[in-house]
Amino acid sequence: MNLSGLRRVSEKILPDIKRILERIIPGKANENSKKNKPNILLLSQVKGSSLAGAVMALKMGADVNYVDKETGKTALHFAVANNALPIIELLIRNKARVDIAEKEKSFTQLMMATEANYQRAILIMIESPFSGLAKKDRL
């Protein structure tokens, strides 16, 4: 599916996703939790390897570097764990950082990809101008 196809799909499912989020996080919640709805959606969609869902969450204003309070992981951590290359590319294009350490092992996203030997994921992260790595630090 191309990008315009993803846009059409995401525009059709946006109202449904918003209704689902209202059930998960009740409307009585304070403003802070309302701001986190797109972030929570992004994490859940990336965990499930849903590219269209991740695109939708980003369109809703999700912070690509939002850190899950329980795990210390970002969406990029979950994408790397699933070796979901299209989602990794999407997150990196949206300026996802590769240097945020999660709580369990204190691994960054790049360290996770290296340990799992996900070579393509490593290349995507280190070659992107949005990776946060200085040019001199790249291979």
N, C-alpha and C positions, 0 to 999 in steps of 0.2 A: 504494500500500500504506500502510495506517495504522500508527500506532505499535505497536498490539498485534500486528498481523501481522508487523511487523519483529521484535518480541520473540520470537514463536514461531519464525520462521525462524532468528534468531540463536541461540536455545537448541538448535535441531536441528543447526546447523553448528559450534557451539563445540567439541565433541570432535574433529571433523575438523581444524579450524584448529589446535588444540593439537598434534595429531599432526604436522601439516605443520611447525609451528614447531620441534618437537623434531628433525625431520630437518634443517631449515635451520640451527638453532643447537643443536648436540649437547648432550645432558643433562650432559656432563662439564664444561660451561662453569661459570665461577665465578658466585657469587650476583649480581654486578653485571650480567652479561649475561642472567641469568634475569629480572632485573627489567626489562631492556630489551625482552624479547620482545613484550609488548603494544605498546610504543612503535614497534617495527619493524613490527609488524603494522598499526598505525594508519597509518603512513606509506605502506606498500605498498597498503593498501586505498583510501586517499584518492587516491594516484597513479592507481589504476585506476578512480576514480570510483564505488566501491562503498559506497553508503550503509549497507547492512546490515553489511558488513565493518567499517566505521568504528564503527558502534554496538557491534558485538561487541568490538572492540579497547578501546573505552572501558569496556565492562562488565568486561573483563579487568583493568582498572586502568591503561590507558595514560595517560600524562601528555599532556594536550592541547597543552602548550607544549614538548614534547620537541623538541630541535634535532638534526637529522641532522648528524653530525660532518663528513661530507665536503662537504655543500652549504651548511650553516648554515641550512637551511630547516626550517620546521615543517610540520605537516599543513595548516595554514591557507594557507601559501604554495602548496602543491600544489593545494589546492581552488580557490584564486583563479586559479592558472594554467589550470585546467580550466574555470573559470567554473561550478563545480558548486554551484549555489545551495543545494540542500538540505543538502549537506555543510558548506558555509560556515555556514549557520544552526545546524546541529548543533554544530559546533565552537565557535561564538560562545556558544551556550546553555551550553556546558560550560566557559566562561570562557577561551576562547582569546584570547591577546593579539594586538593588531594592530600592535604597534610593534617587532617583532623583525626586525632586518636580516639578510638572507641574505648569503652570502659573495661571490657573483659580481659583483653590481652594488650591493651594500649597500642593496637595496630592502626596505622593510617590506612586509607584506602589503597594507596600504592603498595604498602607493605603486604596487605592482604592478597593483592593480585600477584605480587612477587612470590609469596609463599605457596600459592596455589598454581604457580607457573602459567598464569593466564597471559601469555605473551602479547596477544592483540590488545587486551585491556591495558596492559602496561604501556604499550606504544601510544594508544589513544590518549592516555593520561599525560605522558611526558612530552608528547609532541604538540599538544594543544597550547596555543598562546594564552588560553584562559586557565591553564593548570596551576598557575601560581609559581611555577618553577622558572627561575631565571634562565636565560639562554645558555649561560655558561654551565649550568647544572644539568642540562640535557645531554643525552648520549650523542 
